[in-house]
Amino acid sequence: MRIADKAVTRAVLERHGFTFKKSFGQNFLTDTNILQKIVDTAEIDQNANVIEIGPGIGALTEFLAESAAEVMAFEIDDRLIPILADTLRDFDNVKIVNEDILKSDLQTRIKDFANPDLPIKVVANLPYYITTPILMHLIESKILFSEFVVMMQREVADRISAEPNTKAYGSLSIAVQYYMEAKVAFIVPRTVFVPAPNVDSAILKMVRRDQPLVKVQDEDFFFDITKAAFVHRRKTLWNNLTNRFGKSEEVKAKLEQALAAADIKPTIRGEALSITDFAKLSDALQEADLK
Ligand code: SAM
């Protein structure tokens, strides 16, 4: 029997008198086939350390611990710590960290892996209310995670993996795809969770690129421009850029010069620009002295 078997999950919750906290995004997986598929998608073996975010009662942790060298799992809810000590008592390669992942100093934490030289994969059924902040926290930690295999709201997975000229494409797609190759691995129906969420979910696999997709002069400025271009999705790039930089004749002349240098039409919308186009645009804006 597995922790995720419905009868086992029910018994664990009852034994510990656990009640779900909506504000922590607690939807526990109760489908062992899906859990196996997640571990297969992440290609976990003894040559990988795993970071899990939000182990809950340990449904996914159990599968990860069976395959990985070591698992470090961050759980914010104090009430789950004694439960995890119970459900995962047979494993000596699991370390539970009772911490808010957004506040954790990951660079320091990862030194606690018995073998810190192994590649680190992030595998998790994420709390949906903070999916994007968690991904950005992981990316910004500058730790060279080899990949993320994470469950999230299907709509967010679609946005992250979106291509230009689609409704889902935006600054989030660019922020992630700059560093990682992102692909939806499979869709998960809401019926396999207790309690069932209001939306369907997807497993998104993100594999780190050897180097960022494009080379830019200034990364912060590049991300700033990608955000500015999508502030009003239905407006042209020109409108969004004049909102960002101002509407004086001097600014307009510089904008025209930069757009011409990047070979981009001002009447285009942000969603039509590839990540390479955004790199050319941000470099050209900088060269035209727009900051
Ligand atoms: N992994 C379990 C499963 O699949 O059944 C539970 C997943 S549940 C969607 C999300 C988990 O993340 C919960 O256990 C919740 O308490 C935890 N959590 C929520 N916010 C967190 C945070 N900021 N840091 C760490 N864990 C968090």
Boltz pocket constraint, residues with backbone or C-beta under 6 A from the ligand:
constraints:
  - pocket:
      binder: B
      contacts: [[A, 23], [A, 24], [A, 25], [A, 26], [A, 27], [A, 28], [A, 29], [A, 30], [A, 53], [A, 54], [A, 55], [A, 56], [A, 57], [A, 58], [A, 59], [A, 60], [A, 61], [A, 74], [A, 75], [A, 76], [A, 77], [A, 80], [A, 99], [A, 100], [A, 101], [A, 102], [A, 124], [A, 125], [A, 126], [A, 127], [A, 128], [A, 130]]
      max_distance: 6.0
